[in-house]
Amino acid sequence: MRLGRPAWAGSTGGQGTILRIGEADPIELHFIDALRPGAEALISTLKAQGMPVTLLSGDAEGIVGRFAERVGIDAWKAGVLPDEKADVLRAKAAEGKRVLMVGDGLNDTAALALAHVSIAPGSALEATRVAADFVLLAPDLMRIADALRVGRSARRRILENFAVAAVYNMISIPVAFMGFASPLAAAIAMSTSSIIVSLNALRTR
């Protein structure tokens, strides 16, 4: 018994899932997948930010094309095997690109492991969740856009804190080396620097 892609199940046609038992004629089964909440809004947000979006799916071309058109994805590829998804990620990495991969199926695990950052929904298979860097607990995919926003904000705060620390050391070390700083002044200066860095980090919230 075989249940799966037409080519794998021994069918020369069809766009759905094929069930074949022994040498009997293949039976085509049609399933309708529902978009996850926030999918269309997420794609629109990413495109507005200038981020290219690519859909890689193992489903038939007609099904993938309809979903891609619905959510506004121009670059898509159907009938992609797990190894082929991983090859796409390797090619992107070789080009120096940083890829965010979102997947929920067992056939996504290799690509998720290769991605610069990977996210799996909480409803994904356990193996997929293990392979991902982040697990999205909320069902709304727009939380991915929130995660990207928080990540950018955190990166800015880190760079700002590095700058604060560099300026502090450029001033305080020569002053202390020349003996102009008392222990009390040094303690106050150090505490003030830590407070400034901590307050700046809280701005990420």
C-alpha positions as CSV (number, residue, x, y, z in Angstrom):
1,M,0.0,0.0,0.0
2,R,1.3,3.4,-0.9
3,L,-0.2,6.8,0.1
4,G,1.5,10.0,-1.0
5,R,2.8,11.9,-4.0
6,P,1.5,10.8,-7.4
7,A,5.0,9.9,-8.7
8,W,5.9,8.0,-5.6
9,A,2.6,6.1,-5.5
10,G,2.9,5.1,-9.1
11,S,0.4,7.5,-10.7
12,T,1.2,9.4,-13.9
13,G,-1.3,12.2,-13.3
14,G,-3.3,13.9,-10.6
15,Q,-2.7,16.8,-8.3
16,G,-3.9,15.3,-5.1
17,T,-2.6,12.6,-2.8
18,I,-2.6,9.1,-4.3
19,L,-3.7,5.9,-2.6
20,R,-2.6,2.7,-4.3
21,I,-3.1,-0.8,-3.0
22,G,-1.2,-3.5,-4.7
23,E,-1.7,-3.5,-8.5
24,A,-5.1,-1.8,-8.3
25,D,-5.8,1.4,-10.0
26,P,-4.6,4.5,-8.0
27,I,-7.2,6.5,-6.1
28,E,-6.8,10.2,-6.0
29,L,-7.7,11.8,-2.7
30,H,-8.2,15.6,-2.4
31,F,-7.4,17.4,0.8
32,I,-8.0,21.2,1.4
33,D,-5.3,22.8,3.6
34,A,-6.3,25.9,5.5
35,L,-4.0,28.9,5.8
36,R,-2.6,29.4,9.2
37,P,-3.9,32.6,10.9
38,G,-1.8,35.6,10.0
39,A,-0.2,34.0,7.0
40,E,-1.3,36.7,4.5
41,A,-0.5,39.5,6.9
42,L,2.9,38.1,7.6
43,I,3.8,37.8,3.9
44,S,2.6,41.3,3.2
45,T,4.6,42.7,6.1
46,L,7.8,40.9,5.0
47,K,7.5,42.1,1.4
48,A,6.8,45.7,2.6
49,Q,10.1,45.4,4.5
50,G,11.9,44.4,1.3
51,M,12.5,40.8,2.4
52,P,12.2,38.2,-0.4
53,V,9.9,35.3,0.4
54,T,10.1,31.9,-1.3
55,L,7.7,29.0,-0.8
56,L,9.1,25.5,-1.1
57,S,6.5,22.7,-1.0
58,G,6.3,19.0,-1.7
59,D,2.7,19.4,-2.8
60,A,1.5,19.3,-6.4
61,E,2.1,22.4,-8.6
62,G,-1.6,23.4,-8.9
63,I,-2.1,23.3,-5.1
64,V,1.1,25.2,-4.3
65,G,0.4,27.8,-7.1
66,R,-3.1,28.6,-5.7
67,F,-1.8,29.1,-2.2
68,A,1.2,31.2,-3.4
69,E,-1.2,33.5,-5.3
70,R,-3.5,33.8,-2.4
71,V,-0.9,35.0,0.1
72,G,1.1,37.0,-2.5
73,I,4.2,34.9,-2.9
74,D,5.8,35.3,-6.3
75,A,8.7,32.9,-5.9
76,W,7.5,29.3,-5.3
77,K,8.4,25.8,-6.2
78,A,6.3,22.6,-6.0
79,G,7.2,19.0,-5.7
80,V,10.3,19.7,-3.7
81,L,11.8,16.7,-1.9
82,P,13.4,17.1,1.6
83,D,16.9,16.9,0.2
84,E,16.1,19.5,-2.4
85,K,14.9,21.9,0.3
86,A,18.2,21.4,2.1
87,D,20.1,22.0,-1.2
88,V,18.2,25.3,-1.6
89,L,19.3,26.4,1.9
90,R,22.9,25.4,1.1
91,A,22.9,27.4,-2.1
92,K,21.6,30.5,-0.3
93,A,24.3,30.1,2.4
94,A,26.9,29.8,-0.3
95,E,25.7,33.1,-1.7
96,G,26.2,34.7,1.7
97,K,22.5,35.1,2.4
98,R,20.9,34.6,5.8
99,V,17.8,32.6,5.5
100,L,14.9,32.4,8.0
101,M,13.1,29.1,7.5
102,V,9.6,28.4,8.7
103,G,8.4,24.8,8.5
104,D,6.2,22.3,10.3
105,G,6.6,19.0,8.5
106,L,9.1,16.1,9.0
107,N,10.4,16.8,5.5
108,D,11.4,20.3,6.7
109,T,13.8,19.2,9.4
110,A,17.0,19.1,7.3
111,A,16.3,22.6,5.9
112,L,15.4,24.0,9.3
113,A,18.7,22.7,10.7
114,L,20.6,24.4,7.9
115,A,18.8,27.8,8.1
116,H,20.5,30.8,9.7
117,V,17.4,31.1,11.8
118,S,14.5,28.6,11.9
119,I,11.0,28.6,13.3
120,A,8.5,25.8,13.8
121,P,4.9,26.2,15.0
122,G,4.0,24.7,18.3
123,S,1.7,22.2,16.4
124,A,4.6,20.9,14.3
125,L,6.0,17.4,14.8
126,E,8.4,16.9,17.7
127,A,11.3,16.3,15.4
128,T,10.6,19.5,13.6
129,R,10.4,21.5,16.8
130,V,13.7,20.0,17.9
131,A,15.4,21.0,14.7
132,A,14.1,24.6,14.9
133,D,15.7,27.5,16.8
134,F,12.4,28.9,17.9
135,V,9.0,27.3,18.5
136,L,6.0,29.6,17.8
137,L,3.5,28.9,20.6
138,A,0.9,31.3,19.4
139,P,-1.1,30.1,16.3
140,D,-0.9,33.6,14.7
141,L,2.0,33.7,12.2
142,M,2.3,37.5,12.6
143,R,4.2,36.7,15.8
144,I,7.1,35.9,13.4
145,A,7.1,39.6,12.3
146,D,7.1,40.5,16.0
147,A,10.1,38.3,16.6
148,L,12.0,39.9,13.8
149,R,11.2,43.4,15.1
150,V,12.4,42.4,18.6
151,G,15.5,40.9,17.1
152,R,16.4,44.1,15.2
153,S,15.7,46.2,18.3
154,A,17.9,44.0,20.5
155,R,20.7,44.2,18.0
156,R,20.6,48.0,18.0
157,R,20.6,48.0,21.9
158,I,23.6,45.6,21.9
159,L,25.6,47.9,19.5
160,E,24.6,50.9,21.5
161,N,25.8,49.3,24.7
162,F,29.1,48.3,23.1
163,A,29.5,52.0,22.2
164,V,28.7,53.1,25.7
165,A,31.2,50.6,27.2
166,A,33.9,51.7,24.7
167,V,33.5,55.4,25.5
168,Y,33.4,54.6,29.3
169,N,36.7,52.7,29.0
170,M,38.4,55.3,26.8
171,I,37.7,57.9,29.5
172,S,37.9,56.0,32.8
173,I,41.0,53.8,32.2
174,P,43.4,56.7,31.5
175,V,41.9,58.7,34.4
176,A,42.4,55.7,36.7
177,F,45.9,55.0,35.3
178,M,47.0,58.5,36.1
179,G,45.7,58.2,39.6
180,F,43.0,60.8,39.4
181,A,40.1,58.5,40.4
182,S,39.5,57.7,44.0
183,P,38.0,54.2,44.9
184,L,34.7,55.9,45.6
185,A,34.6,57.7,42.3
186,A,35.6,54.6,40.5
187,A,32.8,52.6,42.1
188,I,30.3,55.3,41.3
189,A,31.4,55.5,37.7
190,M,31.3,51.7,37.3
191,S,27.8,51.6,38.8
192,T,26.6,54.4,36.6
193,S,27.9,52.7,33.5
194,S,26.1,49.4,34.5
195,I,22.8,51.3,35.1
196,I,23.0,53.1,31.8
197,V,23.6,49.8,29.9
198,S,20.8,48.0,31.7
199,L,18.3,50.8,31.2
200,N,19.2,51.0,27.5
201,A,18.7,47.2,27.2
202,L,15.2,47.6,28.7
203,R,14.3,49.8,25.7
204,T,13.9,46.6,23.7
205,R,10.7,45.9,25.5
